Amino acid sequence: MGDKKHILIIDDSTITLKQAREMLKDDFRLAMCKSSKQGLDFIKDSDEKPDLILLDINMPQMDGYETMARIMADKNTCTIPVIFLTSDLDIESEVKGLRMGAMDFIHKPFVPEIVRSRINRILEVADLRKRLEGQVENKTKELEELSEYTSEIQEIARTDGLTGIFNRAYFENVATDYIGRMKSGYMFMLDLDNFKGVNDMYGHIAGDEVLKKFADIIVMNVDGKGIIGRIGGDEFVVILGECNSREEAAAVAKRIISDIKDYKFRFTDMSLVSSSIGISVYPDDGKTFMELYNTADKALYYVKQNGKMGYHFYSDQYQRNDGKEAAIQADLEAIKQIIGDHCEDNGAYLVEYEGFKKIYHFLERVGERTNEEYQILLFTVMGHDGNAPATDILGESMGKMHDIISTYLRKGDVATTFSSCQYIVLLIGAGHDQAVHVAERIVGVYREQMAAKSLTVKYDCSEIENMSDNKKTWEDEREKH
């Protein structure tokens, strides 16, 4: 048993898992998970990492591509070979998976000989890679004793791993020498406004993409006229030693701010991303790296306190009041652009569960001092016998509920998934009778449109003020799912 390779299979189809078990149980040790979350938790908690992962692409809640991205982003799992399972014959899907790092694709329905052959081939490649990595590691230990190799390692260590520009330690050393050779110049302190919101809303993979694009925009606009370093997080420093005037420095700052604001990220709504820049002047505001750094940092702080998404010279700290007021007026317009809702959908406002809770808590507070009525609806997809539906048809059913709720509810209503088979909705400014009417309409449309007649939808309705004491109950119920 100990010599058999360990394979993890992640697929939401019970039939697929049974077929895979029958094909592979004699040759491998198997672990099976019915969702991406279960699979990722298994890998995290298991003392023995699998030798190979068979990963279904089309799964509810988290598909195979997102699961693959999380596996590749973790240094403890990124070397585990992954084979995608799919019933699609789409070439673009295969190209996407291979670019993400997948080793191969296996199409459903399975042909046992092909499945075993491809798995054995990938495992052989993985074993060869491990042996080569072991040889490289041994050789590396030998070479580390040589000064020439140590010098190469130091050269690699000077750059930031994410953006490819100078890291903080190396940048400070280079900057000191660079400043010493300048006759005049400018230091920029740059960071991203509301960057924490990007990570919170879209995750750290999205945050990394934003940071890399920010670095690219800085490099493009500096255009060889200075040096660039990443100080940490979303903070960057630029020293322009080949900039001839204050106007030229301001033009560079404006282009950076404009480019990051106008860039179209691949996520739903990234309008909150913008940049603030503080600028110090050499030698007027400082003659050493730390002096220029501190004055540029103070200028950046000024921008942050006066609306963000702009630039400021440290020497302008005591500008006239009328000038400051004009800056604030412009900043207010920028704030409205940043925080405004740019979604053009006419249906319900669909949010993640954590955002839904915040809206719910806000409405509880509003309800304490207004006569506005709020209703909460819970829709549950189930079989006619009252039991939970099979996993292989649940995804289609919840997808249909998503489409109906986003289409047939008002733009001011709020909805989110509550569990794998439930949707929860807040109706704003609605009485109980109106809420029942809305719920009956949603259920009726679902019954008309859903092909799987073995399923039905039930609903529960309550005023939000009556749900306050029971809030913990439905949050606990969600945790069970």
N, C-alpha and C positions, 0 to 999 in steps of 0.2 A: 504493500500500500504506500509506503513511504517514498517509493521511486516514481509513483504516478504523478504526472503534472496536475496542478490544481487550476480548474477553470471556473470562472464566475460567469453566469448567464443572467442578463438583465432583460426581461421581456414581460410586458403586461398581459400577454396571452397565455392562459393556462395550457391550451393545446400545444403551443409552440414549446413551452417548457417540458411538457411530457414527451414530445417527439425528440427533443434534444437529449433528454435523460436516457431514452431507449437507445439512441444512436451512440452515446459517448460513455455510458456508465461502466462498461467493461474495460475501457482504456484510460479513463481519467477520474480524478476525484472532482466532484461537482458541487457547486454552491449555486442556488437559484434565488433570484429576487424578482418581485413583480412590479417594482417601480424604480425609477432612478434614485429617489431618496433612499429607499431601502438598500440599493446597491452601493451608493456612496457611503452610507452609514456602516455597511458591512466591511467595506474596504478600510474605513477609518478605524473601526473597533477591532478588526481581526489582527491577531499577532502575526499570522502568516499571510502575506500579500499574494493574490492569485498570480499564476504564471501567465494567464491570458484572460481577456474579457470578451465575451460575445455580447454585443450591445444592440438592442432594437432601436431603430431610428424613430418610429412613430409611436410615441407614448404620451398619454395625457399629463398635464401639469408641468412636466419637464421632459423635453424630447431628447433623443440621443445626441444631437449636436451640442446642446447645452451641457449635458452630462459629460461628453467628451472634453469640452472646454474646461470643465472643473477638474477632470482627471489630469489633463495636461498642465493645468496651472499649479498643481500641487507637486512639489519636488519629491515627495515620497511615493507618488504614483505615476509620474509622467513617463517613466520608462516601461510601464506595463503595456505590452502590445494589445491593441484593440481591433476586433473585427466587427464591422457593422452587419446587422441582420436587417433585411428589408424585403418587402414584396414589390417594391417599385423597380422599374427598369429605366429610371431617369438618369441619363448620363451626368447631368449637372449635379445631381445629388451625390453621385459617386465622386466627382471631382472635388466638391466641397468637403466631403469626408476625408479624402486622401490628403487634401491641403491642410486639414486640421491635425493630421498625424495618424489616421487610421491605417492599419497595415493591409487590409483587404475588405472585400464585401462578400457576403453569402446571401444568395437570394432564396426567398421562400416561394413555393414549398421546397423543403430540403431534399437533396439527393445525397444519401448517407456517404457514398464513396467520395463525392466531391467535398463534403463538409470535413470528413476526417483527413482527407489529403491536404486541404488548405490549412487546417489547424496544425497538423504535424509539420508542414513547411514553415509556418510562422514561428512555431516553437523552436525549430532548428535554427532559424535566423536569430531568434532571441538568445538562445544558448551561445551561439557564435559571438554575438555582440558582447555578452557578459564576459566571455573568455578574453575577447580583445580589450575590453575595458579593464579587466584585471591586469593584463599585460601592460597596458598604458599606465595604469596606476603604479605598478611596480617600477616602471621606467621613470615615471615622474618623480618618485621618491629619490631615485638615484640622481636625476638631473638637478633636483633642488639643491644639491650640495655644490653645484657649479655656479660660479658668480654670473656667467653669461646668461644662464637660464633664469636666475633670480632677477636679473635686469629685465628680461622679457616679461616676467610676471608683474613687475612693478609698472611696466608700460601698459599692460592690460588693465591694471588696477586703477589707472588714472581716470577712466571713463565711467559714467553712470550706466548701469546695466539696462535700464528701461529706455532712456532717450538717446544714449550714445554720445552725449556731450560730457564735458569735464565734470567730475564729481567735486564735492565741496573741498576735500582735503587737497587734491591736486590743483584745483582752481585757485585757492588762496596762495599757493606757492608761485604759480604762474603769474597771478595778478600782481604780486609784489614786484616782480621783475618787469612786468609789462608797464606798470605805472611809473616805475623809475625811469623808463625811456620815453615817457610822454612829455610833450610840451604843453598840451592842453587836451582835455577830453571830458567824458561824461560817464557816470556810473548809473545804470538802471537797476532798481529793485522791482521785480515783477512777480505778481502772483495771480491766481484765478479767483474771481469772486464766486462765492457760494459753492466752492468745490466739494465741500462735505455733502451738500445736497445731491451732487451727481452720484457719489458713492452710495448714499442712502437710498436714492430713488432707482438707480440702474445697476448698482453693484460695482465691485472693484475692477472687473474686466473693462467695463465702460470707462471707469475713472482712469485706468491706464491708457486707454485709447485717447482720451482727452489730453492727458499729460504729454503723450508722444506728439500729438498734433500741435499742441502749444509750443513744444520745443522746436518742431519743424518750422512753425511760423516765425519764431524768434530768429532761427538760423537764416531763413530766407530774407528777412528784413534787415538783419545786421549785414549780410552780404559781404563777409570778409573784412569789414571795417573795425572789427574788435574781437574780443574773446567772450565766451559764454560758459556759464557753469550752473549746475543744479545744486542749490544749497540744501534742499530737503523738501519732501512733500511736493506742494505745488509752487514752491518759491524758486525763482531763477534770478541770476545776476548777469548783467552785461556790462562790459567796459568798452566804450567806443573811443579808441585812440586816434582814429582817422576820420573824425567828424569835425568839420570846419566851423560850425556855428551853432548857436542855441536853436535857431530855426530848423537846421538840419536834424538835430537831435529830437526836436519836437515832432518833426515829420515822421521819423522812424517810430516814435512812440504811438503816434496816431495810426500808422499803418498796422502795427501789431494789434492794437485795440480793435480796429475795424475788421481785420482778417479773422480774429478769433470769434468775434460777434457774428460775422456773416457766414462762417463755415457751417455747412449742413452735415451734422453728424447723422449716423444711421439709426439713432434712437428716436423714439416717438416725439419727444419735445425737449430739446436741449437749449431753449432760449434763455435759460438761467445762466449759461456759461458766458462770462465776460472777463476782462482783465483790468487790473489797476497797476499803475507804474509810478514809482517815486524816482526822481532824478537829482543827483548831486553833480556839481561842476568841479573839475580839477583845473587849477589848484585852489580856487576860491573857497570851496566848501570842505576841503581836506586835501592833504598831500600824501597820506598813506592809505593802504587798503581799508583798515578799520575806521579811519576818519571818514572816508567816502562812504563806506558801508553804513555807518551810523546815521549820517546825514540823509542818505538816500532812503534808509528805513523810516526816518521821521517824515520824509516827504510822502512815502507810501502810506504811512499811517494817516496823514492828512487827507489823502484821497479816500481812504476807507471811511473816514469820519464824515465825509462830505459827498456821499452818494455812490462811491465806487465807479467802475467803468470809466476811468479817466487817467490823466497823468498830471504830475505837479513837480515843479522845480523847488528844491529846498530853499533857494534864495528868495522865492516868492512867498515865504511863509507869512509875512506881514503885509499882504496886499490890502488894498483899500476895501472898505466894506461893500461898496457898490459892486466891485468886481466879484467878491465872494458870493453876494446874493445872486448874481447872474449865473455863477457856476452851480449854485444849489438849484436854481430854476431848471437848468438843463438836466441836472441829475435826477430830479423828480420825474421828468419825462422818460429818462432812461429806466428808472425803477418801474414805471408802469409797463414798459416794454418787456422788462425782465420777468416780472411776476404775473403778467397778464395771462389769461387762458387763451391759447391759440388754437384750441381744438375746434374743428368745424362740425363735429358730429352733433346731430339734433336729438339723439336719444339720451338715456340715463348716463350719468357720470360714473364710469367704471373705474374702480380704484383697487389697489392691493389691500389686503385685510388690515394691515397696520394703519394705513391711511383712513380706512373706514372707521376704525375705532376712534381715531382723533376727531373725525367729523361727528360721530355719535356723541362723544363726550362734550363737544362744543354745543350741540343742540340741546343736551341736557341742561347746560348752563343758560342758554337762551330761553329755554322753557320756564326757568325759574322767574323770569321777569317780563314775559310776554304772554299773550293769549294764543299764540300761534300753535296749531295742532301738528303733530308729527306722528306718523304711523310706521311700524316696523313689520315687514313681511318676511317669512321664511318659507322658501319653496324647496321641496324635497322630491327628488326623482326616485321612484321605487317600483318594484313589481306589483302586480295586482294582489299578490298574496301578502304584501306588506314587507317583504324581505328586500335587502339591498340587491340591485341589479348586478348581473355578471360584468366583469371588468371589460370584456371585449366589446360590449355595446354601451357601456357607461360613457366613454369618451364622446361618442357621437351624440348621445342624449344631452350631456352637459354643454356640448358645443351648440346644439339647437337652443337650449335655454339661454345661453349667452347671446345668441343672435336675436331671440325674441325680446329679452329684457332690454337690450341696447336699442331696439327698434320701437317697441310699443310703450315704453315708459317716457315720461317727460324729461326734458333736458335738465331740470332742476333736481331730479331724483338721483339717489346714489345707490350703487350696487356693488357687491363683491362676492366671490366664491367663499363659502363658509366651510365646506368640507368637500370630499371627493364627489358627493352627490347632492349638494345643497347650495343654493344661492340665497343671500340675504339682502333685503332692499329697504332703504329709508325713503318714505314718501313725504315730501315737504309740503306743509300747508294742506294736509288732507285729513278729513274726518274718518271715523271707523267705517261708515257705509260706503264712502268713496273708495277706501282701501280694499274692502271686500269686492266691490265692483271691478277694481283694477286686477285683483288677484284672480277672480273668475275669468276675466278676459285673457290673462296670461295663460291660465290652465287650458282654456278653450282653444287658443291659438296653437298651443303645444300639441294638443290631441289631434288637431287638424293636420299639422305639418309633420309630426313624427312618424317615421315609417315603422318603427318597432312598436307594434300595438300591444306587446306584452308589458310595456311600461306605462306608468301613469305619474301624475304629479299631484301632491297634496300641498296645502299651504296652511300656515298659522299666521294670525294677525293680532297685533296689540299696539296700544298707544305707547309712545316712547317714554312718557312719564311713568307708566306702570311697569316698564321694563327696568327701571333703575335698580330696584332691589334684587332683580334676577339677572343683572348683567354678568355677575360672576358665573352664574349657572351656564349661560350659553357660551361664554368663553371657555369654561371647563369642558363643555361638550365638544367644542372644536378641537381642543387638545387631544381628545380621545381618537379623533380621526387622523 
